[in-house]
Amino acid sequence: MARTPRVEAQLHRLMADDRCARRDAWPSSAQKMADALSSCRSGGGDETAAPLFCAALRESLARLVQEDDVDLHKAMVWHRFPEVRQYTRLIDSEAYRAAVHAAKKLGDLAYPARIEREPDVARKDMLMSLAAAVRDARAGRGDWTQVIASAAALDVALAEGATRHVALLAEKQHLQQQPGVIDYLALRRSTRPMAGGAARGRSVEDHVGSMLARLSVAMNEASGEPSGTGYRIARGAHVPPALRPGDRRHIKGEIDFLLMHGDDVVLVGETKAGGATAISVDCVKFHNAVVEMAARAQADETYSFRLVGKGTPQFLHISGASLNRLNPSPAAPAQDAQPTWPARARYFLPECVAGIPLSQRAMAYLTQHPVSLDLAQALMAGTPMPAEALMPVWQALAVEPRLAWIWQEQALAEQALHAVHGSDSIARFTGVFARLAVDPL
């Protein structure tokens, strides 16, 4: 079935003109900080943007202090105690992972079931001695040297292989007994993930998916195509490896919605149960996925996208030429140019969005900056501190490489804002096409 250019052109006009008029009367501190970055980027300069940013950051810190935020406390302990920084570097190292693997092999040598099955009484006693030594060392009561000595009586080669890790395991054991590390580990244990996120995500996807399905039906009616043919919505498609770069850390591997016509993809869409805050993180991966697909696809090839689901795998076949059209201007922008959001990549949410705040990751980096932690410590002590004390954080955004990504992430989020549509907008688009079916263009 031939595609209908006028129907697709009308859809793109509707999406391009769609804006959310509502703006929160009391924006969050993360939104205020995002607005400050936007103001600076658009020519407002430090004179206007910096005070807004610092005031919003202080507001955020005051709230975290009032809420007795665990993550803030963890960052403050990490900032105050050198042994905590040493401990976290150690447990994040490849050498420590190798040491843990060696210690596990020693523990497995004296596994309870193996002890139970051991017929030789003397060897059984040695296994029990090794099990006790491992248990005491892990609990901080024993010595890893004793573990090696016990293991050597049972398996010399295994004990010799673990010997080179003893110093590192002993260092970790020593650090775990330091007051700062004890406090840090207690804070880590008090953090528990919230349940129900996956279920909420599926509910939102189902709601948005049903609305997009009605939109595709209305588009078919407006184009005069029979029911069951023409435009349709495909859900949950895994991007094939041929369309992804080797490093996939900053790219989406699954697309929530694809508006299809035959084997051609008309546009791709995502939804986020977390709303605007979730978009601030997701937009980088979504943008990269669309740009990579468009750039890597060969126009004369057809690509198979595996659909999410159980049972026999189902595949969605998409023409390379239509993938190319997802980002018709793939040329790399100038170094200082604003990122360009692909027009055929859209967000569909239950509610409209009038602004995208800084991401939770960006807020964590900013509220856990050493200057921010000093101010938070003062607030905890009841010492008033002006927002101007946070000016070094604003200045650090421009010079510290570890913070530069915040500018880039927010610049892309500003572009993504113009590609976000709420349920009301989807319903309005559907109504427009329903009227076109009665009164064609």
N, C-alpha and C positions, 0 to 999 in steps of 0.2 A: 504494500500500500504506500503510495507516494506521500511524502510529508507535506504539511500545509504551511507554507512560509508565513502567511498572514496571521495564522493562529499563534505560531511561535513568536512572531514579531510583537503581537499584542501582549503575550505573556511577559516578554522581556521589558516592554514599555511599562506594564503594570508594576513589575518588580523594581525597575529603576526609579519610579516615581513614589514608591512606598516609603513612608517615613512614620515613625512613632512620635506623635506630638507631645505625649506625656513625659514629664521629667520629674523625678522624685523631688518633693518639696524639701526633704532633708537628706541630701545625698550622703552616702557613706564616706568615710575618710579615704578609702581606696579609690572612690570615684573622684573625690576632690584632688587627690594626688595625680590621677590620670589626666584630669582637666588642666592641672598645672603644667604637666609635660606637654600637653597639646598646645597650651597657650605659648609656651616657650618655643615650640617647634614652628608655630605659625607666625612668629615674629614678635611675641609679647615681651620677650627678653627676661633676664633675671629679675629686674626690678619689680615686675608684676608676678611672675611665676614662682620665684623662690619663697616669698612670704606665704603664699597659698600652700605650697608644698610642705614647708616646715610646720605650719599651723596644723595641717591635716595629719602629718606624721606624729606630732605631739598628741593630738586627739586620739590617734590609734594606740599610742603607747599608754596613755592614761586609761583607756578602756581595758587594755590587756592587764595592766597593773590592778585595776579594780576587780577584774574577773579572776585574778590569781592564775593567769594562764600558764599551763605546764610548759609549753614550748618556750615561752619567754624565760621562765626559770631555768630551763635546761641551757638555753643560750647564755644566760648570765653566769651559770656555774662554769660552762665551757670557757667563757671569757675571763673569769677570775682565777681559775686554777690551771697552772701549766700542766699538772699531772693528768688532768682530764683531756687536754689537747693531745698529750702524749699517748694516752690510752686509746682515744678514738683513731689516731693515726695508726697505732699498732693493729687494732682489730680490723681496720679497713685494708691492711696490706696483704699482698700475695703470700709473703712469708708466713703470716699468721694463719692464712687458710691452709697452707701446707702443714703447719704445725698441728692444727686441729685435725686434719686428716690422719696424721701419724698417731695422734693421741687416741683417735677413734679406733684405729687398728689395734692398739694396745688394749683398749677396753674390750674390743670384740674377742680378743684372745681368751679373756676370762668372762665370757658371756654366761649368764646364769644357767641357761639350758645346757651349755657345754660342761659347766661344773657338775650339774646334776647327772649327766650321762657318763662322766669320767669314772671308769672302774678302778683305776689305780689310786689307792688311798694317799700315797705320798704326792703324786702329781695333783690330785684333787686339792690337797692342802696348799700347794704352791699356787694353783689357780685362784683359790679363795684369798690368799695373801695378796696376789696381784689385783684382784677385784677391789679389795679394801684399800690398797695403795692408790689406785686410780680414783676411787670414790673420795678419799680424803684430799687428794691433790686438786680435784675439781671443786671441792667445797672450800679450798683455801686452808685446810688444816694440815695437809701433808706436803711432801716434797716430791717433785717430779724425778729427782735423782733416785729416790727409793722405788719409784715406779719402774725405772729402767733396770734397776738391780733385780727387782722381782721378775720382770719380763725376761731378763737374760737367762734365768734359770730354766725357762720354758722354751724360748726361741731366740737364740743368739743373734741370728741375722736380723730379725724384726727389731730387737732391742738396739742393735748397732745402727740401724737405719733411723730410729727415732732419736738417737742421742744428739744429733745436730740441732734438734728443735728444743732441747731442754732449756736452754738459756732464754729463749723467747717465751716459752710457757711460764717460766719462773718470773720473768719480767711482768707479764700480764697478771700473774698471781700477786706479785708485790703491789702493782698499781691498784688492783681491786681493793686493797686494804687501806688505801689513802682516803682521808675524809671527803675530799672533793669528789673523787670517783664514786664513793659510796652514795653521796647525795645524787650524783648524776644518774647512777643506775637505778636508784629508787624512783627518780622522776621518770625514767624510761619505762619502768614497770607500771607506773600509774596511768600511762597513756593507753587507751583502748579504742580500736576502730569502731565507728558507728555502723550499725547494721541497717539493712534495707535499701542501700543505694542501688543495687542491681535491679531490685523489683521496681523501684521508682523509675529507673531508666527505661525499663521495658514498658511500663505503663505509658510514659510520655511518648515513646516510639510508636506504640500502638495507636494512641490518640492522633498524633500528627500524621502517621501513615494512612489512617482511614480518611483524614481530610484531604490529603494529597491524592488518594485514590479517587475521591469524588471530583477533585479538580481535573484529573485526567479524563474522567467520563464526560465532564462538561466540555473539555477541549475537543473530544471526539465528536460530540453533538454539534459543536460550532463548526467543525470542519466537514460535517456530513459523512463521517466514516461510520460503518456499522458497529454495533455494540460488540465488544470483545476483540476488536482490531484497533490498529492505530496506536494512540498514546496509552501507556500503562506505567505503573510504578513498580519497580523491583526494589526489594529490601534486603539489606545486609549482604553486600557483595565484597568478597575478599579480592584485593588488588593482586593480580598475578605477579610473580617475581620479575618477569621481563619488563614491567613498568615501574619497578622500584629500584632505587640506588642500593648499593651494597650496605651502606650504613643506614639502618632504618630507625634510629632512635628518635628522629624528629620528623616522622612521616606517618600518616595514618595507613594502616594495613587493611582497614575495612570501611566501606562507605555505607551510611545508613540508608539513603534513598537515591535511586536513579530514575529520572523520567526518561523513558525509552520510547522510541518509535521504530518498530522492527528491530534491526541490529544497530541502530544509531542511538547514542545517548544524547539527549537534548540538554539536560543539566544534571548536576549532582547536588545532593543535599545532606545536611547533618542536622541532628537535633540534640539538645543538651538539657538534661533534667536540672542541672545547676544554673541554667539561665545565663545571664550576662557574665557572671564571674567565671563560669566554666568556659565560655567562648574565649576569654582572654588567654587561657592556656591552650585551648584546642585549635585556635585559628592558625597557629604556626604549622602544626602538623597537617591540617586540612589544606591550607594553601600549598604546602610543599607537595602533598600527594597529587593535587590537581595539576600543578605545574610539571611535575615529573611525568605523570601519565601523558599529558599533552606533548611533551618534548620527546619522550621515548617511543611513542606509538608510531608504527610504520603505516602509512595511509592505505596500502594495499593488503594489510594483514587483518585478521579477525582474532580477537583476544577473548579467552574464556575466564570469566570471573566466577569462582565457586561461591554459591549462595550459602548463607548461614542456615543451619538446620541439621536435624538428626536423620539417620537412615541413609538411603542411597544418595550420594552427592548429586546436587543439581547445579547446573552451570548456566550463566548468562553470557551470551556471545555478543561482543560489541565490536563494531568496525573501527579500525585504526583511524580512518579519516574523521569520524565523529569525535574520537578522543582528541585529535589534533585541534578541533574547534573549541575544546573546553578552555584553551588559553591561546587565542590566535596571535598573540604578540609575545613569543617566547624569548625575544632578544634580552640579554642581560641589561638591567638599568644602569645608569651612571652610579658611581659609588655613593654619592650623597643624595640620590633621588629617593622619593618616597616609594614604598613598595606598592605594586599595583595588584589589586585583588581581581582574580578571574571573574568575569561577569556571570559565568554559568555555574559558579560555585555559590550555594546559598545556605543559609541557616534558617530552619523552620522551628519555631518555639511555640509553646502554649500561650505565652504572653509576648507582647511587643517589647522592644528594648530601645531606650532613648540614649543610653550611654553604656560603655564597657569599662568597668573599673580595672585597676591594676590586679593582676592575678594573685592568688594566695601565695604562690612561690615568690613573686616579686615583693609582696608585702613582708614575707618572712625575711628575705635578704635585707630589706630596709629597716625593719624593726629590730633585727638582730645585728645591725652594724655596731661596732664598738661605741661610737658616739651615742647611738640610740640607747644602748644598754646602760651607759653611764647616766643618761637622763632618767631611764626607767628606775635605776637604783636610787637616784635622788628622790623620785616620786614615792617610792616605797618607804623611804626614810622620812617622808613628810616635808622635804625641802622643795620649795617652789622653784621651777626652772622655766625660763621663757622659751618660746618656740625658736627664737633666734639661735639658741645653743645648738640647734640641729642643722645649721647652715653647712657645716662640713659634710653632712650626708648628701645634701643637694649638690655640692661641689664635686663630691666623689663620683657622682653619676657620670660626669663628663670625663673623668680621668682614670677611674679604676676599671681595668678589663673585666673583673668579675661582676661588674654591675652594668656594663655596656649593653648587654642583651635586653635589659629592661626597656631602654629606649626603642630598640628594634621590635620587641614584642608589642609594645603599646602602639607604635606606628602602624603595625599590621592590624592590630585590633581596631584602630580608627577606620581603616579601610574596610574591615569585615563588618563594621557597624552598618554600613550602607547595603549589606547583603543579608540582613536579618529581617525575618517576617514572622509576625505572630499569627495565632489562629484566626483572629478577626480579619487579618489581611488575606489569608488563604481563602476564607469564606467569601470575602469580597471578590477576589479573582474568579472564584467559581461562579458567583452571581453574574459577573460580566460576561463570561463565556456562555452561560445559560441564556442570557438575553441575546447574544450574538446568534445562537441557534434559531431564535425566532425572527430576529432582525439582523441579517448578515451585514458584514462590512461592505 
